[in-house]
Amino acid sequence: MKVTLIILFICNIFYTNVFSQSNLGIKVTVNKRTGEYIISTSSISTNFEGSIGHSLTSIKNKEGHDSIGIFKEISFEWKNTIIYKAVIKYYSNKPIVLFSITLPNRSVYAPPPFPSFTTFPAYQYTFSYYDDVFAPPQFKLNETSTPWLFFDNSLNAFILSPASDFIVSKMSGDGKSIINSGFNPEIKNLPANFTHSTLLVIGKGIHSTWDEWGNTLRKLYKRVRTTNDADPVLKYFGYWTDNGADYYYNYDTTKGYAPTLVTLRNKYKEEKIPLGYLQLDSWWYDKSIYDVNGKPVADHKNPLLPLGRWNRYGGLMSYTADSFLFPKGLHSFQQQIDLPLVTHNRWVDPHSPYHTKYNIKGFAAIDPAYWNHIIQPISKAGVVCYEQDWLNYIYSRTPQMAEEISVGNAFTDGMANACKNAKLTMQYCMGMPRHFLQGLKYNNLTTIRTSDDRFEPSKWKSFLYTSQLAYEIGAWPWCDVFKSGEEGNMILSVLSAGPVGTGDAIGKENKENILRACRIDAVLVKPDVPILPIDKDYLNEAKNIDLPTLAYTYTKHNNITTGYLFAFTTSKDLNRNLNFIPATVGIKGKLVVFDPISKKISLIDAGNNFSDKLPDELYRYYILASVTSSGIAFFGDAGKIAATGKKRIADIRDEHNALQITVLFAKGESSVTLQGYSEKPVIADKGKLSFDTASHLFTLILPSGNLQRVIVNIKQKNN
């Protein structure tokens, strides 16, 4: 017979063989005799249950406080050839459980998966990121280092993921009878006191569960989510020369590579087209003739241009500007073009002389001296961001990275530390899910590519879902280069809140479209957060329901939120009818749904459905503006995609029956056209106002008066 003693509030429950603690909604129980562990919560009826398979010793309870919050934990040990120690930690007022397993002594082999759940909520749908380049999303469980998301029709959800050792971690199981968090099977030679962690987050709502998961991991790693203007790549409109750009391994042969780019820069100046930085892709440095498979077939990337070490498509030989392209070096070119630079890099080729100078495993440099050697010179040549590409091949062609804890860390740590010391930010490209998660460690990793080369509509959906992963680990998503005349690409790129850059040949640029993204000083006008899929998208995709994808973002000024909804489908043969309830993204009260392209206006309550049909272009975006107490719904700058982005609209206040709006001007901007909705005619204390009595749309041409900050008050005539 088991006797139960209940101590209220502290909630320690001692059985003959069962030790238990609870923390408000979460309760943890372990069985000393069987090794079973149970996680239960008041929010869901089904427990998370697993078993060590051995009797437990040294069972202890503890309370404390860490970077996540106030916690309770149960720790225990067991022996299966060697001794293992485990901890289950859970938090007050948070649906979070952190598992850890420690090896007190060295071990040749990896510890068993922990947790390993054989009972868990049987939610119908699953989602994870595929173990491939750019971490493509899939509505199934991929056995790799990725978060696993489970959810049901009522949007109950939980996420289980590695919380450490991301390069060598592996989620496994069928997702129906078992789910495990563990390691690559190749892993070996773990040091004494090695500890691995796993995170479980239980939530309601898919987006909110993702956010709880991301917030927790960022707190664990003291990862600061940088502002969306933290470096020149995020702050300014840029020019890119990577795959998909007109000047990717291509230039005007009457001029040469560097002079072609200088001519482009001068052309933009003449046409008053803003540019804030220039990206140099893999063409700028010397490479080998060997491809990623070691075959000598990468000798001549563009056969229409001269042979040379720059015009190859193999691995890195020397991270210096090719002398044929830049006779006076990179620094001289940067001074001539007068723009900050972003420089690209590949893998270290096995034939590179770097292998004789530095510690390099496979394709991966793990020697801090190597990283300092390549980063310090570019930092003195006007480079502000280092782009590490081909991460997937660096991992797959470096067996030691999958086998040894230290190799992956040495590679990414060395890169990050060298860039930090040189005051450079970083961008990851061609990353797998493990690289995204590894990015939690580095505050100077500001951007990650979340789409395959050359942005286009067929890549929009993957871009949005993978942007969720980038944003949760603290980086901003980058969609990749496109052409400036492509309206849909420009809209989605701006709404991503990440970098925006195009790659047109001289004379093909679209100034009008570029200026919808940025001010005349190249400063981007963006929303506060990246545009991401809404919860309904996850359900529709999981069920294979043919409906347009809906993605949402916003800008927030005090208590006024302006939403941006982007809707699209991929084929004219698919359903083009969209339905959206604004309340599902947190909007309350009356609002106006404004189509900036067609100028169509719909006044609805946030709890009601908004419906529309996509045009032949197969996409549309909408501004969602709440009707304020002044009776006005403010849309923002009529010339900008993110019309109330804070680099244009610094502040909006709903005061004294009027809207007080603070507008920022770039140097040289003479006026800005603002627009909004009002049932009644409006007046303004500055500028030239017009009001359409049929549509209730007003426009205000606001002069700068040679000021960089202007405050204007708008109110209805009878207020």
HUGI-V718050 format. One line per field, one symbol per residue. ss: DSSP state (h for helix, s for strand, l for the rest). phi: phi as a letter, one per 40 degrees, with the letter a starting at -180 (. if undefined). burial: I if it has 9 or more other C-alpha atoms within 8 Angstrom, else O. A space follows every 10 residues. Layout:
ss = ???
phi = ???
burial = ???
This chain:
ss = lllllsllll llsslllsss sssllsssss sllllsssss sllsssssss slllllssss ssssslllls sssssssssl llssssssss sllllsssss ssslllsssl lllllssssl llllsssssl llllllssll lllllllsss sllllsssss ssllllllss ssllllllss sssllllsss lllsssssss sssslhhhhh hhhhhhhhhh llllllllll lhhhhssssl llllllllll llllllhhhh hhhhhhhhhh llllllssss lhhhssslll llllllllll llllllllll lllllsssss sllllllllh hhhhhhhlls sssssllsll lllhhhhlls sllssllhhh hhhhhhhhhl llssssssll hhhhhhllhh hhhlhhhhhh hhhhhhhhhh hlllssssll llhhhhhhhh hlllsssssl llllllhhhh hhhhhhhhhh hhlllsssll lsllllhhhh hhhhhlllls ssllllllll hhhhlllsll llssllllll lsslhhhhhh hhllllllss ssssssslls ssssssssll llllllssss shhhhlllls ssssllllll ssssslllss ssslllllss ssssssllll lsssssslll llllllllss sssssllsss ssssllllll ssssssssll lssslllsss slllllssss ssslllllss sssssslll
phi = .cbbbbbcgc gcbbbdbbba bbbfcbbbbb bcccgcbbbb accbcccbba acgacbbfcb babaabccic bbabbababa gbcbbbbbba bcgbcbbbba bbbdbdacbc ccdacbcbba dcccbbaabc cadgfccaca cccacacbbb abccgcaabb acbafccbca cahcgbbabb babdcccafc ccgcbbbbbb bbabgccccd ccccdccccd bfccccccbc adcccbcbbb bcdhccbcfa acccbhcccc ccccdccccc cfccababcb ccccbcbccb cccgccbbca cbccbdcicc cbbcccbacb cccccbdbgc cccccccfac bbbcabcccd cccdccbbcb bfcbcbbdcc cccccdcccc bgcbabbcbg cccdcccbdc ccbbdccccc cccccccccc ccgbcbbcbg ccdccdcccd cbccccbbcb acdgcadcbc cddcccddcd ccchbbcbcg cacccccccc ccccccgbcb abaccdgbcb cdcdcccacc cgccbbccbc cbccdccccc cccfccadcb bbaabbbfcb bbcbbbbabb accccbcbba bdccbgcbgc abcbccccgc bbcacdcccb babccccgaa bbcbbccccc gbbcchcccb cccbdccbbc abbcbfgacb bbbcbccgcc abccaabacb dbbbcagbbb bccccgcbbb cbccggbcab bbbbacdcc
burial = OOOOOOOOOO IIIIIOOIII IIIOIIIIII IIOIIIIIII IOOOOOIIII IIOIIIOOIO IOOOOOOIOI IIIIIIIIOO OOIIIIIIII IIOOIIIIII IIIIIIIOOI OOIIIIIIII IOIOIIIIII IIIIIIIIIO IIIIIIIIII IIOOIIIIII IIIOIIIIII IIIOOOOIII IIIIOOIIII IIIIOIIIII IIIIIIOIII IIIIIIIIII OOIOOIOIII IIIIIIIIII IIOIIIIIOI IOOOOIIIOI IIOIIOIIIO OOIIIIIIII IIIIIIIIII IIOOIOOIII IOOOOOOOII IIIIIIIIIO IIOOIIOOII IIIIIOIOII IIIIIIIIIO OIOIIOOIII IIIIIIIIOI IIOIIIOIIO IIIIIIIIII IIIIIOIIII IIIIIOIIII IOOIIIOIII OIOIIIIIII IIIIIIIIII OOIIIIIIII IIOIIOOOII OIIIIIIIII IIIIIIIIII IIIIOOOOII IIIIIIIIII IIIIIOOOIO OOIIIIIIII IIIIIIIIII IIIIIOIIII IIOOOOIIII IIIIIIIOOI IIIIIIIIIO OIOIIIIIOO IIIOOOIIII IIIIIIOOOO IOOIIIIIII OOOIOOOIII IIIIIIIIOI IIIIIIIIII IIIIIIIIII IIIIOOIIII IIIIIIOOIO IIIIIIIIOO IIIIOOIOIO IOOOOIIIII IIOIOOOIII OIIIIIOOO
